[in-house]
Amino acid sequence: MDFSKLSLEERAKLLSPPTGDQMAELKEYQKRMGYDEGKMKSMKYRMTVYDEFLKEYEYRKKYCGVKDRIKNKQRERGSEMR
C-alpha cells in the first residue's frame, strides 16, 4: 500500500497506535513513506521528513487517545446501567 498518497487521517485509521519509542516510529514512517537511505542522503531538507513524521505521530496519538476515551465512556455507561 502506498501510504504517501493517503491523507493524515486515513493513515491514522489504518495504523496501529503509536508506541513511546519515537526513533522506532520514525524508522517505520520512513519505510512506509518510501524514504530509503539513498533518498534521504539526496534530500536537501531532511528536517521536513522529521516534521512530517511528528505531525503524523502526534495526530495518531490524539486519534488513538480519543478513540480509547470513547471506549472507556461506553464501558462506564454499560456498567452504570447494570
HTML snippet that shows the backbone in 3Dmol.js (N, CA, C, O; Angstrom):
<script src="https://3Dmol.org/build/3Dmol-min.js"></script>
<div id="view" style="width:600px;height:400px;position:relative"></div>
<script>
const pdb = `
ATOM      1  N   MET A   1       0.840  -1.171   0.000  1.00  0.00           N
ATOM      2  CA  MET A   1       0.000   0.000   0.000  1.00  0.00           C
ATOM      3  C   MET A   1       0.891   1.242   0.000  1.00  0.00           C
ATOM      4  O   MET A   1       1.887   1.295   0.722  1.00  0.00           O
ATOM      5  N   ASP A   2       0.539   2.220  -0.794  1.00  0.00           N
ATOM      6  CA  ASP A   2       1.315   3.457  -0.880  1.00  0.00           C
ATOM      7  C   ASP A   2       0.739   4.480   0.100  1.00  0.00           C
ATOM      8  O   ASP A   2      -0.235   5.171  -0.200  1.00  0.00           O
ATOM      9  N   PHE A   3       1.360   4.560   1.273  1.00  0.00           N
ATOM     10  CA  PHE A   3       0.881   5.458   2.317  1.00  0.00           C
ATOM     11  C   PHE A   3       1.093   6.921   1.961  1.00  0.00           C
ATOM     12  O   PHE A   3       0.409   7.795   2.493  1.00  0.00           O
ATOM     13  N   SER A   4       2.035   7.195   1.064  1.00  0.00           N
ATOM     14  CA  SER A   4       2.324   8.587   0.717  1.00  0.00           C
ATOM     15  C   SER A   4       1.155   9.254  -0.004  1.00  0.00           C
ATOM     16  O   SER A   4       1.075  10.481  -0.049  1.00  0.00           O
ATOM     17  N   LYS A   5       0.260   8.462  -0.563  1.00  0.00           N
ATOM     18  CA  LYS A   5      -0.894   9.012  -1.276  1.00  0.00           C
ATOM     19  C   LYS A   5      -2.120   9.170  -0.374  1.00  0.00           C
ATOM     20  O   LYS A   5      -3.142   9.703  -0.805  1.00  0.00           O
ATOM     21  N   LEU A   6      -2.022   8.711   0.867  1.00  0.00           N
ATOM     22  CA  LEU A   6      -3.145   8.799   1.800  1.00  0.00           C
ATOM     23  C   LEU A   6      -3.041  10.066   2.642  1.00  0.00           C
ATOM     24  O   LEU A   6      -1.950  10.582   2.884  1.00  0.00           O
ATOM     25  N   SER A   7      -4.176  10.547   3.075  1.00  0.00           N
ATOM     26  CA  SER A   7      -4.182  11.712   3.958  1.00  0.00           C
ATOM     27  C   SER A   7      -3.743  11.292   5.356  1.00  0.00           C
ATOM     28  O   SER A   7      -3.689  10.105   5.678  1.00  0.00           O
ATOM     29  N   LEU A   8      -3.437  12.268   6.159  1.00  0.00           N
ATOM     30  CA  LEU A   8      -3.036  12.030   7.540  1.00  0.00           C
ATOM     31  C   LEU A   8      -4.117  11.260   8.291  1.00  0.00           C
ATOM     32  O   LEU A   8      -3.816  10.330   9.040  1.00  0.00           O
ATOM     33  N   GLU A   9      -5.369  11.645   8.092  1.00  0.00           N
ATOM     34  CA  GLU A   9      -6.485  10.996   8.767  1.00  0.00           C
ATOM     35  C   GLU A   9      -6.626   9.539   8.345  1.00  0.00           C
ATOM     36  O   GLU A   9      -6.874   8.664   9.174  1.00  0.00           O
ATOM     37  N   GLU A  10      -6.464   9.289   7.048  1.00  0.00           N
ATOM     38  CA  GLU A  10      -6.579   7.908   6.548  1.00  0.00           C
ATOM     39  C   GLU A  10      -5.464   7.036   7.112  1.00  0.00           C
ATOM     40  O   GLU A  10      -5.699   5.888   7.491  1.00  0.00           O
ATOM     41  N   ARG A  11      -4.245   7.583   7.168  1.00  0.00           N
ATOM     42  CA  ARG A  11      -3.127   6.809   7.723  1.00  0.00           C
ATOM     43  C   ARG A  11      -3.369   6.501   9.191  1.00  0.00           C
ATOM     44  O   ARG A  11      -3.094   5.387   9.638  1.00  0.00           O
ATOM     45  N   ALA A  12      -3.875   7.462   9.947  1.00  0.00           N
ATOM     46  CA  ALA A  12      -4.122   7.252  11.382  1.00  0.00           C
ATOM     47  C   ALA A  12      -5.127   6.131  11.609  1.00  0.00           C
ATOM     48  O   ALA A  12      -4.999   5.367  12.565  1.00  0.00           O
ATOM     49  N   LYS A  13      -6.118   6.028  10.744  1.00  0.00           N
ATOM     50  CA  LYS A  13      -7.127   4.970  10.873  1.00  0.00           C
ATOM     51  C   LYS A  13      -6.544   3.592  10.571  1.00  0.00           C
ATOM     52  O   LYS A  13      -6.950   2.598  11.172  1.00  0.00           O
ATOM     53  N   LEU A  14      -5.594   3.535   9.638  1.00  0.00           N
ATOM     54  CA  LEU A  14      -5.031   2.255   9.216  1.00  0.00           C
ATOM     55  C   LEU A  14      -3.906   1.751  10.117  1.00  0.00           C
ATOM     56  O   LEU A  14      -3.698   0.544  10.243  1.00  0.00           O
ATOM     57  N   LEU A  15      -3.187   2.674  10.739  1.00  0.00           N
ATOM     58  CA  LEU A  15      -2.014   2.290  11.515  1.00  0.00           C
ATOM     59  C   LEU A  15      -2.384   1.974  12.958  1.00  0.00           C
ATOM     60  O   LEU A  15      -3.401   2.433  13.478  1.00  0.00           O
ATOM     61  N   SER A  16      -1.534   1.183  13.580  1.00  0.00           N
ATOM     62  CA  SER A  16      -1.740   0.853  14.991  1.00  0.00           C
ATOM     63  C   SER A  16      -1.398   2.069  15.856  1.00  0.00           C
ATOM     64  O   SER A  16      -0.739   2.996  15.385  1.00  0.00           O
ATOM     65  N   PRO A  17      -1.835   2.069  17.102  1.00  0.00           N
ATOM     66  CA  PRO A  17      -1.493   3.184  17.984  1.00  0.00           C
ATOM     67  C   PRO A  17       0.022   3.337  18.087  1.00  0.00           C
ATOM     68  O   PRO A  17       0.745   2.341  18.068  1.00  0.00           O
ATOM     69  N   PRO A  18       0.503   4.560  18.193  1.00  0.00           N
ATOM     70  CA  PRO A  18       1.954   4.763  18.259  1.00  0.00           C
ATOM     71  C   PRO A  18       2.531   4.281  19.586  1.00  0.00           C
ATOM     72  O   PRO A  18       1.865   4.307  20.622  1.00  0.00           O
ATOM     73  N   THR A  19       3.764   3.848  19.529  1.00  0.00           N
ATOM     74  CA  THR A  19       4.467   3.433  20.744  1.00  0.00           C
ATOM     75  C   THR A  19       5.171   4.648  21.320  1.00  0.00           C
ATOM     76  O   THR A  19       5.136   5.725  20.726  1.00  0.00           O
ATOM     77  N   GLY A  20       5.797   4.490  22.447  1.00  0.00           N
ATOM     78  CA  GLY A  20       6.544   5.579  23.062  1.00  0.00           C
ATOM     79  C   GLY A  20       7.940   5.734  22.481  1.00  0.00           C
ATOM     80  O   GLY A  20       8.642   6.691  22.810  1.00  0.00           O
ATOM     81  N   ASP A  21       8.350   4.815  21.629  1.00  0.00           N
ATOM     82  CA  ASP A  21       9.695   4.845  21.038  1.00  0.00           C
ATOM     83  C   ASP A  21       9.670   5.644  19.738  1.00  0.00           C
ATOM     84  O   ASP A  21       9.377   5.105  18.671  1.00  0.00           O
ATOM     85  N   GLN A  22       9.980   6.936  19.840  1.00  0.00           N
ATOM     86  CA  GLN A  22       9.887   7.800  18.665  1.00  0.00           C
ATOM     87  C   GLN A  22      10.874   7.427  17.570  1.00  0.00           C
ATOM     88  O   GLN A  22      10.551   7.550  16.389  1.00  0.00           O
ATOM     89  N   MET A  23      12.076   6.973  17.934  1.00  0.00           N
ATOM     90  CA  MET A  23      13.061   6.617  16.902  1.00  0.00           C
ATOM     91  C   MET A  23      12.588   5.407  16.092  1.00  0.00           C
ATOM     92  O   MET A  23      12.745   5.381  14.871  1.00  0.00           O
ATOM     93  N   ALA A  24      12.017   4.418  16.757  1.00  0.00           N
ATOM     94  CA  ALA A  24      11.485   3.254  16.036  1.00  0.00           C
ATOM     95  C   ALA A  24      10.315   3.684  15.160  1.00  0.00           C
ATOM     96  O   ALA A  24      10.183   3.224  14.026  1.00  0.00           O
ATOM     97  N   GLU A  25       9.466   4.565  15.685  1.00  0.00           N
ATOM     98  CA  GLU A  25       8.330   5.079  14.903  1.00  0.00           C
ATOM     99  C   GLU A  25       8.817   5.864  13.689  1.00  0.00           C
ATOM    100  O   GLU A  25       8.236   5.759  12.609  1.00  0.00           O
ATOM    101  N   LEU A  26       9.880   6.649  13.859  1.00  0.00           N
ATOM    102  CA  LEU A  26      10.441   7.416  12.742  1.00  0.00           C
ATOM    103  C   LEU A  26      10.957   6.488  11.647  1.00  0.00           C
ATOM    104  O   LEU A  26      10.725   6.728  10.463  1.00  0.00           O
ATOM    105  N   LYS A  27      11.652   5.435  12.044  1.00  0.00           N
ATOM    106  CA  LYS A  27      12.160   4.469  11.057  1.00  0.00           C
ATOM    107  C   LYS A  27      11.016   3.800  10.297  1.00  0.00           C
ATOM    108  O   LYS A  27      11.096   3.612   9.083  1.00  0.00           O
ATOM    109  N   GLU A  28       9.959   3.444  11.012  1.00  0.00           N
ATOM    110  CA  GLU A  28       8.791   2.847  10.362  1.00  0.00           C
ATOM    111  C   GLU A  28       8.123   3.848   9.418  1.00  0.00           C
ATOM    112  O   GLU A  28       7.681   3.483   8.328  1.00  0.00           O
ATOM    113  N   TYR A  29       8.054   5.100   9.839  1.00  0.00           N
ATOM    114  CA  TYR A  29       7.478   6.159   8.992  1.00  0.00           C
ATOM    115  C   TYR A  29       8.281   6.285   7.698  1.00  0.00           C
ATOM    116  O   TYR A  29       7.710   6.366   6.611  1.00  0.00           O
ATOM    117  N   GLN A  30       9.606   6.299   7.825  1.00  0.00           N
ATOM    118  CA  GLN A  30      10.461   6.429   6.648  1.00  0.00           C
ATOM    119  C   GLN A  30      10.248   5.266   5.683  1.00  0.00           C
ATOM    120  O   GLN A  30      10.178   5.471   4.472  1.00  0.00           O
ATOM    121  N   LYS A  31      10.145   4.056   6.209  1.00  0.00           N
ATOM    122  CA  LYS A  31       9.881   2.885   5.351  1.00  0.00           C
ATOM    123  C   LYS A  31       8.527   3.023   4.664  1.00  0.00           C
ATOM    124  O   LYS A  31       8.402   2.820   3.457  1.00  0.00           O
ATOM    125  N   ARG A  32       7.517   3.372   5.460  1.00  0.00           N
ATOM    126  CA  ARG A  32       6.145   3.483   4.972  1.00  0.00           C
ATOM    127  C   ARG A  32       6.025   4.515   3.859  1.00  0.00           C
ATOM    128  O   ARG A  32       5.297   4.304   2.890  1.00  0.00           O
ATOM    129  N   MET A  33       6.733   5.625   3.994  1.00  0.00           N
ATOM    130  CA  MET A  33       6.626   6.728   3.056  1.00  0.00           C
ATOM    131  C   MET A  33       7.645   6.651   1.914  1.00  0.00           C
ATOM    132  O   MET A  33       7.671   7.521   1.044  1.00  0.00           O
ATOM    133  N   GLY A  34       8.475   5.616   1.918  1.00  0.00           N
ATOM    134  CA  GLY A  34       9.421   5.410   0.826  1.00  0.00           C
ATOM    135  C   GLY A  34      10.705   6.211   0.934  1.00  0.00           C
ATOM    136  O   GLY A  34      11.372   6.441  -0.075  1.00  0.00           O
ATOM    137  N   TYR A  35      11.067   6.640   2.139  1.00  0.00           N
ATOM    138  CA  TYR A  35      12.308   7.371   2.344  1.00  0.00           C
ATOM    139  C   TYR A  35      13.414   6.385   2.709  1.00  0.00           C
ATOM    140  O   TYR A  35      13.706   6.181   3.887  1.00  0.00           O
ATOM    141  N   ASP A  36      14.026   5.775   1.697  1.00  0.00           N
ATOM    142  CA  ASP A  36      15.126   4.860   1.972  1.00  0.00           C
ATOM    143  C   ASP A  36      16.415   5.666   2.182  1.00  0.00           C
ATOM    144  O   ASP A  36      16.430   6.888   2.034  1.00  0.00           O
ATOM    145  N   GLU A  37      17.472   4.969   2.523  1.00  0.00           N
ATOM    146  CA  GLU A  37      18.730   5.633   2.853  1.00  0.00           C
ATOM    147  C   GLU A  37      19.251   6.498   1.701  1.00  0.00           C
ATOM    148  O   GLU A  37      19.721   7.614   1.924  1.00  0.00           O
ATOM    149  N   GLY A  38      19.167   5.988   0.485  1.00  0.00           N
ATOM    150  CA  GLY A  38      19.633   6.743  -0.681  1.00  0.00           C
ATOM    151  C   GLY A  38      18.838   8.018  -0.897  1.00  0.00           C
ATOM    152  O   GLY A  38      19.405   9.072  -1.188  1.00  0.00           O
ATOM    153  N   LYS A  39      17.536   7.920  -0.754  1.00  0.00           N
ATOM    154  CA  LYS A  39      16.681   9.092  -0.938  1.00  0.00           C
ATOM    155  C   LYS A  39      16.942  10.130   0.150  1.00  0.00           C
ATOM    156  O   LYS A  39      16.959  11.331  -0.120  1.00  0.00           O
ATOM    157  N   MET A  40      17.144   9.659   1.383  1.00  0.00           N
ATOM    158  CA  MET A  40      17.420  10.582   2.483  1.00  0.00           C
ATOM    159  C   MET A  40      18.735  11.322   2.260  1.00  0.00           C
ATOM    160  O   MET A  40      18.822  12.518   2.539  1.00  0.00           O
ATOM    161  N   LYS A  41      19.748  10.640   1.767  1.00  0.00           N
ATOM    162  CA  LYS A  41      21.047  11.285   1.521  1.00  0.00           C
ATOM    163  C   LYS A  41      20.956  12.333   0.424  1.00  0.00           C
ATOM    164  O   LYS A  41      21.669  13.336   0.455  1.00  0.00           O
ATOM    165  N   SER A  42      20.083  12.103  -0.540  1.00  0.00           N
ATOM    166  CA  SER A  42      19.980  13.028  -1.663  1.00  0.00           C
ATOM    167  C   SER A  42      19.073  14.227  -1.370  1.00  0.00           C
ATOM    168  O   SER A  42      19.047  15.191  -2.136  1.00  0.00           O
ATOM    169  N   MET A  43      18.336  14.165  -0.269  1.00  0.00           N
ATOM    170  CA  MET A  43      17.416  15.254   0.066  1.00  0.00           C
ATOM    171  C   MET A  43      18.165  16.444   0.646  1.00  0.00           C
ATOM    172  O   MET A  43      19.081  16.289   1.453  1.00  0.00           O
ATOM    173  N   LYS A  44      17.760  17.627   0.222  1.00  0.00           N
ATOM    174  CA  LYS A  44      18.392  18.841   0.713  1.00  0.00           C
ATOM    175  C   LYS A  44      17.884  19.195   2.115  1.00  0.00           C
ATOM    176  O   LYS A  44      18.666  19.591   2.979  1.00  0.00           O
ATOM    177  N   TYR A  45      16.590  19.052   2.335  1.00  0.00           N
ATOM    178  CA  TYR A  45      15.984  19.432   3.615  1.00  0.00           C
ATOM    179  C   TYR A  45      15.392  18.200   4.295  1.00  0.00           C
ATOM    180  O   TYR A  45      14.197  17.931   4.175  1.00  0.00           O
ATOM    181  N   ARG A  46      16.227  17.463   5.001  1.00  0.00           N
ATOM    182  CA  ARG A  46      15.771  16.239   5.651  1.00  0.00           C
ATOM    183  C   ARG A  46      14.869  16.516   6.852  1.00  0.00           C
ATOM    184  O   ARG A  46      14.069  15.664   7.240  1.00  0.00           O
ATOM    185  N   MET A  47      14.994  17.690   7.431  1.00  0.00           N
ATOM    186  CA  MET A  47      14.174  18.015   8.601  1.00  0.00           C
ATOM    187  C   MET A  47      12.689  18.041   8.243  1.00  0.00           C
ATOM    188  O   MET A  47      11.845  17.831   9.115  1.00  0.00           O
ATOM    189  N   THR A  48      12.361  18.290   6.994  1.00  0.00           N
ATOM    190  CA  THR A  48      10.943  18.270   6.609  1.00  0.00           C
ATOM    191  C   THR A  48      10.366  16.874   6.793  1.00  0.00           C
ATOM    192  O   THR A  48       9.192  16.734   7.135  1.00  0.00           O
ATOM    193  N   VAL A  49      11.167  15.842   6.572  1.00  0.00           N
ATOM    194  CA  VAL A  49      10.710  14.466   6.778  1.00  0.00           C
ATOM    195  C   VAL A  49      10.394  14.274   8.263  1.00  0.00           C
ATOM    196  O   VAL A  49       9.370  13.690   8.619  1.00  0.00           O
ATOM    197  N   TYR A  50      11.278  14.769   9.118  1.00  0.00           N
ATOM    198  CA  TYR A  50      11.046  14.647  10.563  1.00  0.00           C
ATOM    199  C   TYR A  50       9.812  15.455  10.979  1.00  0.00           C
ATOM    200  O   TYR A  50       9.017  14.998  11.800  1.00  0.00           O
ATOM    201  N   ASP A  51       9.658  16.632  10.423  1.00  0.00           N
ATOM    202  CA  ASP A  51       8.483  17.458  10.734  1.00  0.00           C
ATOM    203  C   ASP A  51       7.191  16.760  10.311  1.00  0.00           C
ATOM    204  O   ASP A  51       6.202  16.771  11.044  1.00  0.00           O
ATOM    205  N   GLU A  52       7.208  16.151   9.122  1.00  0.00           N
ATOM    206  CA  GLU A  52       6.038  15.404   8.641  1.00  0.00           C
ATOM    207  C   GLU A  52       5.757  14.215   9.555  1.00  0.00           C
ATOM    208  O   GLU A  52       4.605  13.921   9.874  1.00  0.00           O
ATOM    209  N   PHE A  53       6.827  13.535   9.971  1.00  0.00           N
ATOM    210  CA  PHE A  53       6.682  12.403  10.881  1.00  0.00           C
ATOM    211  C   PHE A  53       6.032  12.851  12.185  1.00  0.00           C
ATOM    212  O   PHE A  53       5.086  12.219  12.655  1.00  0.00           O
ATOM    213  N   LEU A  54       6.534  13.936  12.772  1.00  0.00           N
ATOM    214  CA  LEU A  54       5.979  14.412  14.044  1.00  0.00           C
ATOM    215  C   LEU A  54       4.506  14.765  13.918  1.00  0.00           C
ATOM    216  O   LEU A  54       3.715  14.504  14.825  1.00  0.00           O
ATOM    217  N   LYS A  55       4.147  15.355  12.800  1.00  0.00           N
ATOM    218  CA  LYS A  55       2.735  15.706  12.587  1.00  0.00           C
ATOM    219  C   LYS A  55       1.875  14.440  12.592  1.00  0.00           C
ATOM    220  O   LYS A  55       0.821  14.402  13.226  1.00  0.00           O
ATOM    221  N   GLU A  56       2.336  13.399  11.875  1.00  0.00           N
ATOM    222  CA  GLU A  56       1.595  12.139  11.844  1.00  0.00           C
ATOM    223  C   GLU A  56       1.591  11.468  13.216  1.00  0.00           C
ATOM    224  O   GLU A  56       0.554  10.978  13.664  1.00  0.00           O
ATOM    225  N   TYR A  57       2.725  11.443  13.871  1.00  0.00           N
ATOM    226  CA  TYR A  57       2.859  10.796  15.183  1.00  0.00           C
ATOM    227  C   TYR A  57       1.920  11.438  16.196  1.00  0.00           C
ATOM    228  O   TYR A  57       1.200  10.740  16.910  1.00  0.00           O
ATOM    229  N   GLU A  58       1.927  12.752  16.259  1.00  0.00           N
ATOM    230  CA  GLU A  58       1.058  13.469  17.199  1.00  0.00           C
ATOM    231  C   GLU A  58      -0.421  13.258  16.849  1.00  0.00           C
ATOM    232  O   GLU A  58      -1.257  13.101  17.739  1.00  0.00           O
ATOM    233  N   TYR A  59      -0.731  13.254  15.573  1.00  0.00           N
ATOM    234  CA  TYR A  59      -2.117  13.019  15.159  1.00  0.00           C
ATOM    235  C   TYR A  59      -2.563  11.617  15.562  1.00  0.00           C
ATOM    236  O   TYR A  59      -3.677  11.434  16.055  1.00  0.00           O
ATOM    237  N   ARG A  60      -1.693  10.628  15.353  1.00  0.00           N
ATOM    238  CA  ARG A  60      -2.039   9.252  15.731  1.00  0.00           C
ATOM    239  C   ARG A  60      -2.240   9.136  17.234  1.00  0.00           C
ATOM    240  O   ARG A  60      -3.147   8.434  17.681  1.00  0.00           O
ATOM    241  N   LYS A  61      -1.407   9.814  18.023  1.00  0.00           N
ATOM    242  CA  LYS A  61      -1.579   9.788  19.478  1.00  0.00           C
ATOM    243  C   LYS A  61      -2.921  10.399  19.847  1.00  0.00           C
ATOM    244  O   LYS A  61      -3.641   9.859  20.687  1.00  0.00           O
ATOM    245  N   LYS A  62      -3.257  11.509  19.232  1.00  0.00           N
ATOM    246  CA  LYS A  62      -4.534  12.169  19.517  1.00  0.00           C
ATOM    247  C   LYS A  62      -5.699  11.295  19.057  1.00  0.00           C
ATOM    248  O   LYS A  62      -6.664  11.101  19.796  1.00  0.00           O
ATOM    249  N   TYR A  63      -5.607  10.769  17.836  1.00  0.00           N
ATOM    250  CA  TYR A  63      -6.670   9.927  17.276  1.00  0.00           C
ATOM    251  C   TYR A  63      -6.903   8.698  18.156  1.00  0.00           C
ATOM    252  O   TYR A  63      -8.047   8.365  18.468  1.00  0.00           O
ATOM    253  N   CYS A  64      -5.839   8.035  18.550  1.00  0.00           N
ATOM    254  CA  CYS A  64      -5.977   6.822  19.363  1.00  0.00           C
ATOM    255  C   CYS A  64      -6.433   7.156  20.772  1.00  0.00           C
ATOM    256  O   CYS A  64      -7.176   6.379  21.372  1.00  0.00           O
ATOM    257  N   GLY A  65      -6.015   8.275  21.312  1.00  0.00           N
ATOM    258  CA  GLY A  65      -6.440   8.688  22.643  1.00  0.00           C
ATOM    259  C   GLY A  65      -7.919   8.978  22.694  1.00  0.00           C
ATOM    260  O   GLY A  65      -8.602   8.581  23.638  1.00  0.00           O
ATOM    261  N   VAL A  66      -8.422   9.668  21.687  1.00  0.00           N
ATOM    262  CA  VAL A  66      -9.848   9.977  21.625  1.00  0.00           C
ATOM    263  C   VAL A  66     -10.637   8.694  21.495  1.00  0.00           C
ATOM    264  O   VAL A  66     -11.661   8.519  22.155  1.00  0.00           O
ATOM    265  N   LYS A  67     -10.170   7.801  20.654  1.00  0.00           N
ATOM    266  CA  LYS A  67     -10.856   6.536  20.452  1.00  0.00           C
ATOM    267  C   LYS A  67     -10.905   5.736  21.758  1.00  0.00           C
ATOM    268  O   LYS A  67     -11.931   5.142  22.087  1.00  0.00           O
ATOM    269  N   ASP A  68      -9.782   5.724  22.507  1.00  0.00           N
ATOM    270  CA  ASP A  68      -9.730   4.991  23.772  1.00  0.00           C
ATOM    271  C   ASP A  68     -10.673   5.609  24.797  1.00  0.00           C
ATOM    272  O   ASP A  68     -11.323   4.884  25.551  1.00  0.00           O
ATOM    273  N   ARG A  69     -10.756   6.936  24.835  1.00  0.00           N
ATOM    274  CA  ARG A  69     -11.655   7.589  25.782  1.00  0.00           C
ATOM    275  C   ARG A  69     -13.109   7.266  25.478  1.00  0.00           C
ATOM    276  O   ARG A  69     -13.908   7.089  26.398  1.00  0.00           O
ATOM    277  N   ILE A  70     -13.458   7.190  24.215  1.00  0.00           N
ATOM    278  CA  ILE A  70     -14.835   6.858  23.831  1.00  0.00           C
ATOM    279  C   ILE A  70     -15.172   5.442  24.290  1.00  0.00           C
ATOM    280  O   ILE A  70     -16.255   5.208  24.826  1.00  0.00           O
ATOM    281  N   LYS A  71     -14.266   4.506  24.089  1.00  0.00           N
ATOM    282  CA  LYS A  71     -14.493   3.130  24.528  1.00  0.00           C
ATOM    283  C   LYS A  71     -14.658   3.067  26.036  1.00  0.00           C
ATOM    284  O   LYS A  71     -15.522   2.346  26.536  1.00  0.00           O
ATOM    285  N   ASN A  72     -13.831   3.823  26.774  1.00  0.00           N
ATOM    286  CA  ASN A  72     -13.927   3.827  28.237  1.00  0.00           C
ATOM    287  C   ASN A  72     -15.258   4.396  28.692  1.00  0.00           C
ATOM    288  O   ASN A  72     -15.861   3.867  29.626  1.00  0.00           O
ATOM    289  N   LYS A  73     -15.732   5.462  28.055  1.00  0.00           N
ATOM    290  CA  LYS A  73     -17.023   6.051  28.419  1.00  0.00           C
ATOM    291  C   LYS A  73     -18.155   5.067  28.158  1.00  0.00           C
ATOM    292  O   LYS A  73     -19.085   4.960  28.958  1.00  0.00           O
ATOM    293  N   GLN A  74     -18.078   4.346  27.041  1.00  0.00           N
ATOM    294  CA  GLN A  74     -19.114   3.368  26.723  1.00  0.00           C
ATOM    295  C   GLN A  74     -19.117   2.255  27.767  1.00  0.00           C
ATOM    296  O   GLN A  74     -20.183   1.790  28.169  1.00  0.00           O
ATOM    297  N   ARG A  75     -17.946   1.827  28.207  1.00  0.00           N
ATOM    298  CA  ARG A  75     -17.859   0.785  29.237  1.00  0.00           C
ATOM    299  C   ARG A  75     -18.457   1.283  30.548  1.00  0.00           C
ATOM    300  O   ARG A  75     -19.197   0.561  31.217  1.00  0.00           O
ATOM    301  N   GLU A  76     -18.124   2.548  30.917  1.00  0.00           N
ATOM    302  CA  GLU A  76     -18.658   3.110  32.154  1.00  0.00           C
ATOM    303  C   GLU A  76     -20.171   3.181  32.110  1.00  0.00           C
ATOM    304  O   GLU A  76     -20.841   2.837  33.084  1.00  0.00           O
ATOM    305  N   ARG A  77     -20.706   3.618  31.001  1.00  0.00           N
ATOM    306  CA  ARG A  77     -22.162   3.719  30.862  1.00  0.00           C
ATOM    307  C   ARG A  77     -22.808   2.349  30.942  1.00  0.00           C
ATOM    308  O   ARG A  77     -23.883   2.196  31.522  1.00  0.00           O
ATOM    309  N   GLY A  78     -22.158   1.357  30.362  1.00  0.00           N
ATOM    310  CA  GLY A  78     -22.687   0.000  30.399  1.00  0.00           C
ATOM    311  C   GLY A  78     -22.707  -0.554  31.814  1.00  0.00           C
ATOM    312  O   GLY A  78     -23.647  -1.257  32.184  1.00  0.00           O
ATOM    313  N   SER A  79     -21.694  -0.254  32.611  1.00  0.00           N
ATOM    314  CA  SER A  79     -21.656  -0.749  33.987  1.00  0.00           C
ATOM    315  C   SER A  79     -22.629   0.015  34.880  1.00  0.00           C
ATOM    316  O   SER A  79     -23.121  -0.537  35.864  1.00  0.00           O
ATOM    317  N   GLU A  80     -22.914   1.283  34.551  1.00  0.00           N
ATOM    318  CA  GLU A  80     -23.854   2.066  35.333  1.00  0.00           C
ATOM    319  C   GLU A  80     -25.285   1.532  35.146  1.00  0.00           C
ATOM    320  O   GLU A  80     -26.101   1.614  36.064  1.00  0.00           O
ATOM    321  N   MET A  81     -25.581   0.996  33.983  1.00  0.00           N
ATOM    322  CA  MET A  81     -26.919   0.529  33.683  1.00  0.00           C
ATOM    323  C   MET A  81     -27.224  -0.783  34.397  1.00  0.00           C
ATOM    324  O   MET A  81     -28.393  -1.135  34.553  1.00  0.00           O
ATOM    325  N   ARG A  82     -26.218  -1.499  34.825  1.00  0.00           N
ATOM    326  CA  ARG A  82     -26.428  -2.805  35.476  1.00  0.00           C
ATOM    327  C   ARG A  82     -26.833  -2.678  36.892  1.00  0.00           C
ATOM    328  O   ARG A  82     -27.044  -3.686  37.567  1.00  0.00           O
TER     329      ARG A  82
END
`;
const viewer = $3Dmol.createViewer("view");
viewer.addModel(pdb, "pdb");
viewer.setStyle({}, {cartoon: {color: "spectrum"}});
viewer.zoomTo();
viewer.render();
</script>
